[in-house]
Amino acid sequence: MLNKAVARTDYIMETGYLSKELEAIAIKVETRERLSFEDGMTLFRSDDLVSIGALANHARERINGNLTYYNVNRHMNYTNVCVSDCAFCGFYRRVRHPEAYEWTVAECVEIARKAYSEGARELHIVGGLHPRLQFDYYTSLLSELKSNFPDMRLKAFTMVELDHLTRTCRMSDEEVIDGLVEAGLDSCPGGGAEIFAEPTRSRICAHKTSAERWLELSEKVHRRNIHTNATMLYGHIESHEDRVDHLIRLRELQDRTGGFMCFIPLAFHPEGTDLSHLPGPSAIDSLKTIAVSRLMLDNIVHIKAYWVMLGKGLAQIALRFGADDLDGTINDGGSLMESYLAEGNDNQLTKDGIEELIRGAGRIPVERDTLYNAIEPRAAVSPETNDSTRRNLPVLG
């Protein structure tokens, strides 16, 4: 096997597709050997974006073939009131701020009703860390949404929100998680991870849930057989070492639980934040980060190119740099998405628009549900591909 991999790598190098500095990593990728911290650093330091992209694309096609996933979803940000004051956030407002808002459960149901009528089958529900909302608000929100729209998947509340609930409502982790699941929680989004490494994390979100706590709660949620996503905010004050450390910590947790469905690198947008003096990530940095994520996270099936933050054009290119998911059609009527939109973007794509974007990259679009099951099975969708990939992941305990 190794001799064949070396021969393949030599051929790629001879034909000009791979640089010498990446030879050892290419052999590891070909033989499916796990990349080390040092390998991750070599990838980030390399200027050979084409070779890194080719390796990531090889790994992507081995896992997901030529398929690219999307869903029809709606983001619901139930409040922008937050007790945390993260330096990178332009969304939060204090309780008495004139732009502060909090939606009632009834208002959320009506917003969901409109989204449902437009074809959305997933609600992505996140909000600020509100100091006054009690646990019954969150459980009522889920139960009312599930009662009115039983086939709507409720992807709700980050680990940071769960941690906030344990402290504000004086409840144990298990009480919070079990209560939300019983009310209708289907899965959790991956926000709040930001960057794990200290002191970087404390410099950008000093009053937010710690990295250790985020990982601890993720593991507890996974053990409850609730799947989640994972994120990493990049392009601010973090180092390449911070990024590789973040990826490895996620990989280690995934080894234990298999609970992460998807990893989403989130491009930092400095406008309107306390870090507005920073430039944010370049297009090259974004493509490299997506590619390195695909190569390092060998046990997370899906890597998302989040078109809202990347822009549609760059997200399309990312489908050849390791990404196999674009998120969804997305519509939230403003709020959180407006603080994240890439320049020139709006906050919605139609199904036809997102499928055109995917086909333009030479990929096959697949509409999915929250758990990456195809909603409209097509001849090109190979169940064997997804099943064999999932069989290599740990079973939830």
C-alpha positions in Angstrom: 0.0 0.0 0.0 2.8 2.4 0.9 4.7 1.7 -2.2 1.6 2.4 -4.3 1.0 5.7 -2.4 4.7 6.7 -2.9 4.4 6.0 -6.6 1.2 8.0 -6.9 2.8 10.9 -5.0 5.9 10.8 -7.2 3.7 10.9 -10.2 1.8 13.9 -8.9 5.1 15.7 -8.1 6.6 14.9 -11.5 3.5 16.3 -13.3 3.8 19.5 -11.3 0.8 19.1 -9.0 2.6 18.8 -5.7 5.5 20.6 -4.1 8.4 18.8 -2.4 7.5 20.2 1.1 4.2 18.5 1.1 5.4 15.0 -0.1 5.3 13.4 3.4 1.8 14.8 4.0 0.6 13.6 0.6 1.8 10.1 1.4 -0.1 10.2 4.8 -3.3 11.4 3.0 -3.0 8.7 0.4 -2.5 6.0 3.1 -5.1 7.5 5.4 -2.6 8.1 8.1 -3.7 10.7 10.6 -2.0 14.1 10.3 -0.1 15.5 13.3 0.1 18.9 14.8 3.4 19.5 12.9 1.7 18.4 9.7 -1.1 21.0 10.3 1.5 23.7 10.8 3.4 22.7 7.7 0.2 23.1 5.7 -0.6 26.5 7.1 2.9 27.7 6.5 3.0 26.5 3.0 2.4 28.9 0.1 1.5 26.1 -2.2 -2.3 26.6 -2.1 -2.9 24.6 -5.2 -1.3 21.4 -3.8 -3.0 21.8 -0.4 -6.3 22.2 -2.3 -5.6 19.2 -4.4 -4.9 17.0 -1.3 -8.0 18.3 0.4 -10.1 17.7 -2.7 -8.8 14.1 -2.9 -9.8 13.6 0.8 -13.2 15.2 0.2 -14.0 13.1 -2.9 -12.9 9.9 -1.0 -15.4 10.7 1.7 -18.3 12.4 -0.1 -17.7 11.7 -3.8 -18.9 14.5 -6.1 -21.9 15.4 -3.9 -22.5 18.8 -2.3 -25.2 19.2 0.4 -27.5 22.0 1.2 -30.8 22.4 3.0 -33.8 24.7 3.1 -33.6 26.4 6.4 -34.4 29.4 8.4 -32.3 31.1 11.1 -34.1 32.3 14.1 -32.3 34.6 16.5 -34.8 34.9 19.3 -32.9 37.7 21.1 -29.9 39.9 20.7 -29.7 40.7 24.4 -26.4 39.3 25.8 -24.4 39.6 29.0 -21.2 38.7 27.2 -19.2 41.3 25.4 -17.2 39.4 22.8 -14.8 41.6 20.9 -15.6 40.0 17.6 -19.4 40.3 17.9 -21.4 43.1 16.3 -24.8 41.5 17.1 -25.2 41.7 20.9 -27.0 44.5 22.7 -27.4 45.3 26.4 -30.8 44.9 28.0 -31.7 48.6 27.9 -30.1 49.4 24.5 -32.7 50.9 22.1 -31.9 48.2 19.5 -32.3 45.3 22.0 -35.1 42.8 21.3 -36.5 39.5 22.5 -39.2 37.6 20.6 -42.1 36.0 22.4 -42.8 32.3 21.8 -45.9 33.3 19.8 -43.8 35.6 17.5 -41.3 32.8 17.0 -44.1 30.4 16.0 -45.4 32.9 13.4 -41.9 33.4 12.0 -41.5 29.6 11.7 -45.0 29.3 10.1 -43.9 31.6 7.3 -40.6 29.7 6.9 -42.5 26.4 6.8 -44.9 27.6 4.2 -41.8 28.6 2.1 -40.4 25.1 2.3 -38.0 25.3 5.3 -37.7 22.1 7.2 -35.0 23.2 9.6 -34.9 26.0 12.1 -31.5 27.1 13.3 -32.2 28.8 16.6 -29.6 30.8 18.5 -29.6 34.0 20.5 -27.7 36.1 23.0 -27.2 35.2 26.6 -30.2 36.9 28.0 -30.0 37.5 31.8 -33.7 37.3 32.4 -35.2 34.6 30.3 -36.0 31.5 32.3 -35.9 27.8 31.4 -39.6 27.6 30.6 -39.1 30.1 27.8 -36.7 27.8 26.0 -38.8 24.6 26.6 -42.0 26.4 25.6 -40.3 27.7 22.4 -39.3 24.2 21.4 -42.5 22.4 22.4 -44.7 25.0 20.6 -42.6 24.8 17.5 -42.6 21.0 17.5 -46.3 20.9 18.1 -47.1 23.3 15.2 -44.5 21.8 12.8 -43.8 18.2 13.8 -41.6 17.5 10.8 -39.5 20.7 11.3 -36.0 19.8 12.6 -35.1 22.1 15.6 -31.4 22.7 15.6 -31.1 25.0 18.6 -28.9 26.5 21.3 -25.1 26.4 21.3 -23.0 25.0 24.1 -22.5 28.6 25.3 -26.3 29.0 25.6 -26.6 25.7 27.5 -23.8 26.7 29.9 -25.6 30.0 30.4 -28.9 28.2 31.2 -27.2 26.0 33.8 -25.9 29.1 35.7 -28.9 31.4 35.2 -31.5 28.8 36.0 -29.4 27.0 38.6 -29.8 23.6 36.9 -27.4 20.7 36.3 -26.1 20.0 32.8 -28.2 16.9 32.6 -31.4 18.7 33.7 -30.9 21.4 31.0 -30.0 18.9 28.3 -32.8 16.4 29.2 -35.4 19.2 29.5 -34.6 20.6 26.1 -34.6 17.2 24.4 -37.9 16.3 26.0 -39.3 19.7 24.7 -38.3 18.9 21.1 -34.6 19.6 20.6 -33.3 17.6 17.7 -29.7 18.8 17.4 -27.4 21.7 18.3 -25.5 24.2 16.2 -21.7 24.5 16.6 -21.4 28.2 17.5 -19.5 29.5 20.5 -16.4 27.5 20.0 -14.6 30.5 18.5 -10.9 29.6 19.2 -10.0 27.3 22.0 -6.4 28.3 22.8 -5.5 30.6 25.6 -4.7 33.5 25.9 -6.3 34.1 22.5 -9.7 33.1 23.7 -9.7 35.4 26.7 -8.6 38.3 24.5 -11.6 38.0 22.2 -14.3 36.6 24.5 -13.2 36.9 28.1 -16.6 36.4 29.7 -17.7 33.5 27.5 -17.8 29.8 28.2 -14.2 28.3 28.4 -12.9 25.9 25.8 -12.9 23.1 28.3 -16.5 23.8 29.2 -17.6 24.0 25.5 -16.0 20.6 24.9 -17.4 19.1 28.1 -21.0 20.1 27.2 -20.6 18.9 23.6 -19.6 15.5 24.9 -22.6 15.4 27.3 -24.9 16.3 24.5 -23.4 13.7 22.2 -23.8 11.1 25.0 -27.5 12.0 25.0 -27.5 10.9 21.3 -28.0 14.5 20.1 -25.7 15.4 17.2 -24.1 18.8 17.0 -21.9 20.8 14.6 -18.6 22.4 15.4 -17.1 25.7 14.4 -13.9 27.7 14.5 -13.7 31.5 14.1 -10.6 32.4 12.1 -8.9 35.5 10.7 -8.7 37.7 13.8 -5.9 37.7 16.3 -5.4 33.9 16.4 -2.2 32.2 15.3 -1.8 29.2 13.0 -0.8 27.2 16.2 -4.2 28.2 17.7 -6.0 26.9 14.6 -4.3 23.6 14.6 -4.8 23.1 18.3 -8.5 23.9 17.8 -8.8 21.3 15.1 -7.0 18.6 17.1 -9.2 19.1 20.2 -12.3 18.7 18.1 -10.8 15.6 16.4 -10.1 14.1 19.8 -13.6 14.6 21.1 -15.0 13.2 17.8 -12.9 10.1 18.4 -14.7 9.6 21.7 -18.3 10.4 20.7 -18.7 10.6 16.9 -21.3 13.3 17.6 -20.1 16.1 15.3 -22.0 16.1 12.0 -20.2 18.9 10.3 -17.3 21.4 10.9 -17.8 25.0 9.9 -14.8 27.4 9.6 -16.3 30.9 10.2 -14.5 33.8 8.5 -14.2 36.7 10.9 -15.9 40.0 9.7 -14.4 42.9 11.6 -17.0 45.6 10.7 -19.0 46.9 13.6 -16.9 45.0 16.2 -14.2 46.0 18.7 -11.7 44.5 16.3 -12.7 46.6 13.4 -9.1 47.7 12.9 -8.2 44.2 11.7 -8.5 43.3 8.0 -10.2 39.9 8.4 -9.1 36.8 6.5 -8.1 36.9 2.8 -9.6 34.7 0.2 -6.4 32.6 0.1 -6.5 32.2 3.9 -10.1 31.1 3.8 -9.5 28.5 1.1 -6.4 27.2 3.0 -8.3 27.0 6.3 -11.1 25.0 4.7 -8.6 22.7 3.0 -6.5 22.1 6.2 -9.7 21.5 8.1 -10.7 18.7 5.7 -7.2 17.1 6.0 -6.9 17.3 9.8 -10.5 16.3 10.6 -10.4 12.8 9.2 -13.3 11.7 11.5 -15.8 14.5 10.8 -17.7 13.6 7.6 -18.7 17.1 6.4 -16.9 20.4 6.0 -19.0 23.4 5.3 -18.2 26.4 3.1 -20.6 28.9 4.8 -21.5 31.0 1.9 -23.0 33.8 4.1 -19.6 34.6 5.5 -17.4 33.7 2.6 -19.5 35.1 -0.2 -21.1 33.0 -2.9 -18.1 33.0 -5.3 -15.5 32.0 -2.7 -17.8 29.3 -1.3 -18.2 27.9 -4.7 -14.4 27.6 -5.2 -14.2 26.0 -1.7 -16.1 23.0 -3.1 -12.8 22.1 -4.8 -10.8 22.8 -1.6 -12.3 20.2 0.7 -15.8 21.5 1.4 -18.9 19.4 0.6 -21.7 21.6 2.1 -22.9 25.2 1.6 -25.4 25.4 4.5 -28.8 26.4 3.2 -31.1 28.8 1.5 -31.1 30.8 4.8 -33.5 33.6 5.6 -33.7 35.3 8.9 -35.0 38.8 8.1 -31.9 40.4 9.4 -30.4 40.4 12.9 -27.4 38.0 13.4 -26.9 37.3 9.7 -26.6 40.9 8.8 -23.5 41.2 11.1 -21.9 38.2 9.3 -22.7 38.8 5.6 -19.8 38.9 3.3 -19.5 42.0 1.1 -22.0 41.9 -1.7 -24.0 39.1 -0.2 -27.7 39.1 0.7 -29.0 36.7 3.3 -31.0 34.3 1.1 -30.5 31.9 -1.8 -33.3 30.1 -3.5 -33.1 26.4 -4.1 -32.5 27.0 -7.8 -29.8 29.5 -6.9 -27.9 27.3 -4.6 -28.1 24.3 -6.9 -26.8 26.5 -9.8 -23.9 27.5 -7.5 -23.1 23.9 -6.8 -23.4 22.7 -10.4 -21.2 25.6 -11.4 -18.4 24.0 -9.4 -18.9 20.7 -11.2 -20.6 19.1 -8.2 -23.9 17.3 -7.7 -26.4 19.2 -5.5 -28.2 17.1 -2.8 -30.9 18.7 -0.6 -30.5 17.2 2.8 -32.1 17.2 6.2 -30.3 18.2 9.4 -28.6 14.7 9.7 -27.5 14.7 6.0 -30.1 12.3 4.8 -31.1 13.2 1.2 -34.6 14.6 1.0 -34.9 14.1 -2.7 -32.9 10.9 -3.4 -31.3 11.0 -6.9 -29.6 8.4 -8.9 -26.3 10.1 -8.4 -26.5 9.8 -4.6 -24.7 6.7 -3.4 -26.0 5.4 -0.1 -22.9 3.2 0.1 -20.6 6.3 0.2 -22.3 7.8 3.2 -22.9 4.5 5.1 -19.3 3.4 4.7 -18.0 6.8 5.9 -20.3 6.7 8.9 -19.2 3.1 9.7 -15.7 4.4 10.3 -16.9 6.8 13.0 -17.4 5.9 16.7 -20.9 5.0 17.8 -22.5 7.4 20.2 -22.3 6.2 23.8 
